[in-house]
């Protein structure tokens, strides 16, 4: 599985851009659970 971006050229501090593009611990864990088929997570 890949967690990546669909855009390019945004300019802002990383703490603003990471959540904007979905790069949060919660989102990464949710994607991993989906790929692994974890139920109830």
C-alpha distance matrix in Angstrom:
0.0 3.8 6.8 9.7 13.2 15.0 18.4 20.4 23.9 24.0 26.4 26.8 26.5 23.1 23.8 24.2 21.4 18.5 19.1 19.9 16.5 14.8 14.3 16.0 15.6 16.0 13.3 10.6 12.1 12.2 8.6 8.0 11.1 10.1 7.2 9.8 12.6 14.7 17.8 20.0 17.7
3.8 0.0 3.8 6.1 9.7 11.8 14.9 16.8 20.2 20.4 22.8 23.4 23.2 19.8 20.9 21.2 18.2 15.5 16.6 17.1 13.4 12.4 11.7 14.1 14.5 15.3 12.4 9.9 12.4 12.8 9.2 9.6 13.1 12.3 10.1 13.0 15.6 17.3 20.2 21.9 19.3
6.8 3.8 0.0 3.8 7.2 10.0 12.8 14.7 17.8 17.5 19.8 20.1 19.9 16.6 17.4 17.5 14.6 11.9 12.8 13.4 9.8 8.6 8.1 10.7 11.7 12.6 9.4 7.5 10.7 11.1 8.1 9.5 12.9 12.3 11.3 14.2 16.5 17.6 20.2 21.2 18.3
9.7 6.1 3.8 0.0 3.8 6.8 9.3 11.0 14.3 14.3 16.8 17.7 18.0 15.0 16.5 16.2 12.8 10.9 12.3 12.1 8.3 8.7 8.4 11.9 13.7 14.9 11.7 10.4 14.0 14.3 11.5 13.2 16.5 15.7 14.8 17.9 20.0 21.2 23.7 24.6 21.6
13.2 9.7 7.2 3.8 0.0 3.8 5.6 7.7 11.0 11.0 14.0 15.2 16.2 13.8 15.5 14.5 10.8 10.0 11.5 10.1 6.5 8.4 9.1 12.8 15.4 16.4 13.2 12.8 16.6 16.4 14.0 16.3 19.4 18.3 17.8 21.1 22.9 24.0 26.1 26.7 23.8
15.0 11.8 10.0 6.8 3.8 0.0 3.8 7.1 10.7 11.2 14.7 16.5 18.3 16.4 18.1 16.4 12.8 12.8 13.7 11.5 8.3 10.7 12.2 15.7 18.6 19.0 15.6 15.7 19.3 18.6 16.0 18.7 21.4 19.8 19.4 22.9 24.4 25.8 27.7 28.3 25.7
18.4 14.9 12.8 9.3 5.6 3.8 0.0 3.8 7.0 7.9 11.5 13.8 16.0 14.9 17.0 14.9 11.3 12.3 13.7 10.9 8.6 11.9 13.2 16.8 20.0 20.7 17.6 18.0 21.7 21.2 19.0 21.7 24.5 23.1 22.9 26.3 27.8 29.0 30.8 31.2 28.5
20.4 16.8 14.7 11.0 7.7 7.1 3.8 0.0 3.8 5.9 9.2 12.1 14.4 13.7 16.4 14.7 11.1 12.6 14.8 12.2 10.4 13.9 14.4 18.0 21.2 22.6 19.8 19.8 23.6 23.7 21.6 23.9 26.9 25.9 25.5 28.8 30.6 31.6 33.6 34.0 31.0
23.9 20.2 17.8 14.3 11.0 10.7 7.0 3.8 0.0 3.8 6.4 9.9 12.7 12.9 15.9 14.0 10.9 13.3 15.6 13.0 12.1 15.8 16.2 19.5 22.9 24.4 21.9 22.2 26.0 26.2 24.5 26.8 29.8 29.0 28.8 31.9 33.8 34.6 36.5 36.6 33.5
24.0 20.4 17.5 14.3 11.0 11.2 7.9 5.9 3.8 0.0 3.8 6.7 9.8 10.3 12.7 10.4 7.7 10.7 12.6 10.0 10.0 13.8 14.2 17.2 20.7 22.1 20.0 20.7 24.4 24.6 23.3 25.8 28.6 28.0 28.2 31.2 32.9 33.3 35.0 34.7 31.7
26.4 22.8 19.8 16.8 14.0 14.7 11.5 9.2 6.4 3.8 0.0 3.8 7.1 8.8 11.4 9.5 7.8 11.2 13.3 11.4 12.2 15.5 15.4 17.9 21.3 23.0 21.5 22.2 25.7 26.3 25.4 27.7 30.4 30.3 30.5 33.3 35.1 35.2 37.0 36.5 33.2
26.8 23.4 20.1 17.7 15.2 16.5 13.8 12.1 9.9 6.7 3.8 0.0 3.8 6.3 8.2 6.4 6.2 9.6 11.5 10.3 11.9 14.7 14.3 16.1 19.5 21.2 20.2 21.1 24.4 25.2 24.8 27.0 29.6 29.7 30.4 32.9 34.6 34.3 35.9 35.1 31.8
26.5 23.2 19.9 18.0 16.2 18.3 16.0 14.4 12.7 9.8 7.1 3.8 0.0 3.8 5.5 5.5 6.4 8.7 10.9 11.0 12.6 14.6 13.4 14.6 17.6 19.7 19.3 20.0 23.0 24.2 24.2 26.0 28.5 29.2 29.8 32.0 33.9 33.2 35.0 34.0 30.6
23.1 19.8 16.6 15.0 13.8 16.4 14.9 13.7 12.9 10.3 8.8 6.3 3.8 0.0 3.8 5.3 5.0 5.7 8.6 9.6 10.4 11.9 10.1 11.4 14.2 16.6 16.2 16.5 19.5 21.0 20.9 22.4 25.1 25.9 26.4 28.4 30.5 29.9 31.8 31.0 27.5
23.8 20.9 17.4 16.5 15.5 18.1 17.0 16.4 15.9 12.7 11.4 8.2 5.5 3.8 0.0 3.8 5.8 5.8 7.1 9.0 10.8 11.4 9.8 9.9 12.6 14.7 14.9 15.7 18.3 19.7 20.2 21.9 24.1 25.2 26.1 28.0 29.7 28.7 30.3 29.1 25.6
24.2 21.2 17.5 16.2 14.5 16.4 14.9 14.7 14.0 10.4 9.5 6.4 5.5 5.3 3.8 0.0 3.8 5.8 6.1 6.5 9.1 10.5 10.2 10.8 14.2 15.5 15.0 16.5 19.4 20.1 20.4 22.7 24.8 25.3 26.4 28.6 30.0 29.3 30.6 29.4 26.1
21.4 18.2 14.6 12.8 10.8 12.8 11.3 11.1 10.9 7.7 7.8 6.2 6.4 5.0 5.8 3.8 0.0 3.8 5.6 4.9 6.2 8.6 8.3 10.2 13.8 15.3 14.0 15.1 18.4 19.0 18.7 21.0 23.4 23.6 24.3 26.8 28.4 28.1 29.7 29.0 25.7
18.5 15.5 11.9 10.9 10.0 12.8 12.3 12.6 13.3 10.7 11.2 9.6 8.7 5.7 5.8 5.8 3.8 0.0 3.8 5.4 5.4 6.2 4.8 6.7 10.2 12.0 10.8 11.5 14.8 15.7 15.5 17.5 20.0 20.5 21.2 23.5 25.2 24.8 26.6 25.9 22.5
19.1 16.6 12.8 12.3 11.5 13.7 13.7 14.8 15.6 12.6 13.3 11.5 10.9 8.6 7.1 6.1 5.6 3.8 0.0 3.8 5.4 4.8 5.3 5.7 9.4 10.1 9.1 11.0 13.8 14.1 14.5 17.0 18.8 19.2 20.6 22.8 24.0 23.3 24.7 23.6 20.3
19.9 17.1 13.4 12.1 10.1 11.5 10.9 12.2 13.0 10.0 11.4 10.3 11.0 9.6 9.0 6.5 4.9 5.4 3.8 0.0 3.8 5.6 7.5 9.1 12.9 13.1 11.3 13.3 16.4 16.1 16.0 18.9 20.8 20.5 21.8 24.5 25.5 25.3 26.5 25.6 22.6
16.5 13.4 9.8 8.3 6.5 8.3 8.6 10.4 12.1 10.0 12.2 11.9 12.6 10.4 10.8 9.1 6.2 5.4 5.4 3.8 0.0 3.8 5.7 8.6 12.2 12.7 10.1 11.3 14.8 14.6 13.6 16.5 18.8 18.3 19.1 22.0 23.3 23.5 25.1 24.7 21.7
14.8 12.4 8.6 8.7 8.4 10.7 11.9 13.9 15.8 13.8 15.5 14.7 14.6 11.9 11.4 10.5 8.6 6.2 4.8 5.6 3.8 0.0 3.8 5.7 9.0 9.0 6.3 8.0 11.2 10.9 10.4 13.3 15.4 15.2 16.3 18.9 20.1 20.0 21.5 21.0 17.9
14.3 11.7 8.1 8.4 9.1 12.2 13.2 14.4 16.2 14.2 15.4 14.3 13.4 10.1 9.8 10.2 8.3 4.8 5.3 7.5 5.7 3.8 0.0 3.8 6.8 8.5 6.7 6.8 10.3 11.3 10.8 12.7 15.3 15.8 16.5 18.7 20.5 20.1 22.1 21.7 18.3
16.0 14.1 10.7 11.9 12.8 15.7 16.8 18.0 19.5 17.2 17.9 16.1 14.6 11.4 9.9 10.8 10.2 6.7 5.7 9.1 8.6 5.7 3.8 0.0 3.8 5.4 5.3 6.2 8.6 9.9 10.7 12.3 14.3 15.5 16.7 18.3 19.8 18.8 20.5 19.6 16.1
15.6 14.5 11.7 13.7 15.4 18.6 20.0 21.2 22.9 20.7 21.3 19.5 17.6 14.2 12.6 14.2 13.8 10.2 9.4 12.9 12.2 9.0 6.8 3.8 0.0 3.8 5.5 5.2 6.1 8.5 10.0 10.6 12.2 14.2 15.5 16.3 18.0 16.5 18.4 17.5 13.8
16.0 15.3 12.6 14.9 16.4 19.0 20.7 22.6 24.4 22.1 23.0 21.2 19.7 16.6 14.7 15.5 15.3 12.0 10.1 13.1 12.7 9.0 8.5 5.4 3.8 0.0 3.8 5.6 5.3 6.1 8.7 10.0 10.6 12.3 14.4 15.3 16.2 14.5 15.8 14.5 10.9
13.3 12.4 9.4 11.7 13.2 15.6 17.6 19.8 21.9 20.0 21.5 20.2 19.3 16.2 14.9 15.0 14.0 10.8 9.1 11.3 10.1 6.3 6.7 5.3 5.5 3.8 0.0 3.8 5.4 5.0 6.2 8.6 9.8 10.5 12.4 14.2 15.1 14.3 15.8 15.1 11.8
10.6 9.9 7.5 10.4 12.8 15.7 18.0 19.8 22.2 20.7 22.2 21.1 20.0 16.5 15.7 16.5 15.1 11.5 11.0 13.3 11.3 8.0 6.8 6.2 5.2 5.6 3.8 0.0 3.8 5.5 5.2 6.2 8.6 9.9 10.7 12.2 14.1 13.5 15.8 15.9 12.4
12.1 12.4 10.7 14.0 16.6 19.3 21.7 23.6 26.0 24.4 25.7 24.4 23.0 19.5 18.3 19.4 18.4 14.8 13.8 16.4 14.8 11.2 10.3 8.6 6.1 5.3 5.4 3.8 0.0 3.8 5.5 5.0 6.1 8.6 9.9 10.4 11.9 10.5 12.8 12.7 9.1
12.2 12.8 11.1 14.3 16.4 18.6 21.2 23.7 26.2 24.6 26.3 25.2 24.2 21.0 19.7 20.1 19.0 15.7 14.1 16.1 14.6 10.9 11.3 9.9 8.5 6.1 5.0 5.5 3.8 0.0 3.8 5.5 5.1 6.2 8.7 9.9 10.4 9.3 10.8 10.7 7.4
8.6 9.2 8.1 11.5 14.0 16.0 19.0 21.6 24.5 23.3 25.4 24.8 24.2 20.9 20.2 20.4 18.7 15.5 14.5 16.0 13.6 10.4 10.8 10.7 10.0 8.7 6.2 5.2 5.5 3.8 0.0 3.8 5.5 5.1 6.2 8.6 9.8 10.1 12.3 13.2 10.4
8.0 9.6 9.5 13.2 16.3 18.7 21.7 23.9 26.8 25.8 27.7 27.0 26.0 22.4 21.9 22.7 21.0 17.5 17.0 18.9 16.5 13.3 12.7 12.3 10.6 10.0 8.6 6.2 5.0 5.5 3.8 0.0 3.8 5.4 5.1 6.1 8.4 8.4 11.6 13.0 10.1
11.1 13.1 12.9 16.5 19.4 21.4 24.5 26.9 29.8 28.6 30.4 29.6 28.5 25.1 24.1 24.8 23.4 20.0 18.8 20.8 18.8 15.4 15.3 14.3 12.2 10.6 9.8 8.6 6.1 5.1 5.5 3.8 0.0 3.8 5.5 5.1 5.8 4.9 7.8 9.3 6.8
10.1 12.3 12.3 15.7 18.3 19.8 23.1 25.9 29.0 28.0 30.3 29.7 29.2 25.9 25.2 25.3 23.6 20.5 19.2 20.5 18.3 15.2 15.8 15.5 14.2 12.3 10.5 9.9 8.6 6.2 5.1 5.4 3.8 0.0 3.8 5.5 5.1 6.3 8.3 10.2 8.6
7.2 10.1 11.3 14.8 17.8 19.4 22.9 25.5 28.8 28.2 30.5 30.4 29.8 26.4 26.1 26.4 24.3 21.2 20.6 21.8 19.1 16.3 16.5 16.7 15.5 14.4 12.4 10.7 9.9 8.7 6.2 5.1 5.5 3.8 0.0 3.8 5.5 7.9 10.8 13.3 11.7
9.8 13.0 14.2 17.9 21.1 22.9 26.3 28.8 31.9 31.2 33.3 32.9 32.0 28.4 28.0 28.6 26.8 23.5 22.8 24.5 22.0 18.9 18.7 18.3 16.3 15.3 14.2 12.2 10.4 9.9 8.6 6.1 5.1 5.5 3.8 0.0 3.8 5.6 9.1 12.0 10.7
12.6 15.6 16.5 20.0 22.9 24.4 27.8 30.6 33.8 32.9 35.1 34.6 33.9 30.5 29.7 30.0 28.4 25.2 24.0 25.5 23.3 20.1 20.5 19.8 18.0 16.2 15.1 14.1 11.9 10.4 9.8 8.4 5.8 5.1 5.5 3.8 0.0 3.8 6.2 9.5 9.3
14.7 17.3 17.6 21.2 24.0 25.8 29.0 31.6 34.6 33.3 35.2 34.3 33.2 29.9 28.7 29.3 28.1 24.8 23.3 25.3 23.5 20.0 20.1 18.8 16.5 14.5 14.3 13.5 10.5 9.3 10.1 8.4 4.9 6.3 7.9 5.6 3.8 0.0 3.8 6.7 6.2
17.8 20.2 20.2 23.7 26.1 27.7 30.8 33.6 36.5 35.0 37.0 35.9 35.0 31.8 30.3 30.6 29.7 26.6 24.7 26.5 25.1 21.5 22.1 20.5 18.4 15.8 15.8 15.8 12.8 10.8 12.3 11.6 7.8 8.3 10.8 9.1 6.2 3.8 0.0 3.8 5.5
20.0 21.9 21.2 24.6 26.7 28.3 31.2 34.0 36.6 34.7 36.5 35.1 34.0 31.0 29.1 29.4 29.0 25.9 23.6 25.6 24.7 21.0 21.7 19.6 17.5 14.5 15.1 15.9 12.7 10.7 13.2 13.0 9.3 10.2 13.3 12.0 9.5 6.7 3.8 0.0 3.8
17.7 19.3 18.3 21.6 23.8 25.7 28.5 31.0 33.5 31.7 33.2 31.8 30.6 27.5 25.6 26.1 25.7 22.5 20.3 22.6 21.7 17.9 18.3 16.1 13.8 10.9 11.8 12.4 9.1 7.4 10.4 10.1 6.8 8.6 11.7 10.7 9.3 6.2 5.5 3.8 0.0
